[in-house]
Amino acid sequence: MYIHNFTNGISREILDMKVTKAQAQANRAHIVETASALFRERGYDGVGIADLMAAAGFTHGGFYKHFGSKAELLAEAASCGFAQSAAKAEGVDAVEVIKQYLSREHRDTRGEGCTMAALCADAARQPESIKTAFAAGVESLLDTLANQHGAPEDGKREGDLRARRIDVLAQLIGAIVLSRACPDDSPLADEILDACRTAVLSRLSSQRLGSSFAQIS
């Protein structure tokens, strides 16, 4: 009986440890997701650790149980944002994605939108670890797009296709950045979005880059 109880006690302890670890992982993921949205909305320098943890529902002191530094969180939050954007665009018609991306709604909701458009300028002023995270995110996206696009067609070189993806991606992001830099009630803010939307959609139609966002990015 003693051995039986002892064994059960160990079993319960192990189970409790597993639940605790699982909860800790869930808490960390929640903090990263909260940070990703807040950083996009306010910028890296506009979010302090205390405000971030409060928004996530935790105390300030709990931050260092999960992260060694704010820079570590910045990198993970960026990766989280890249993954969210990729998931939203996967399998969606290219024309629809372009219209949504270069829309007033996306322009006005930084916290829910593209990480690159919201934070590229901020990342340029951050430590190398943050820049590395952004570069890795962009390269990973470009690699995924290349794999989904398949072999080059009509004699096109892979280098040319990669350059085209970079070109379109840069135009999409640049349009949002420029529009957001204008006053919210400025006609120019909408003019930038309209002009770039028309240009990208025209290119999509003329170059037959495919029916999915992955194929045109």
Summary of the structure (lengths in Angstrom):
residues: 217
radius of gyration: 21.9
end to end distance: 66.6
largest distance: 80.6
contacts: 613
relative contact order: 0.11
helix: 80%
strand: 1%
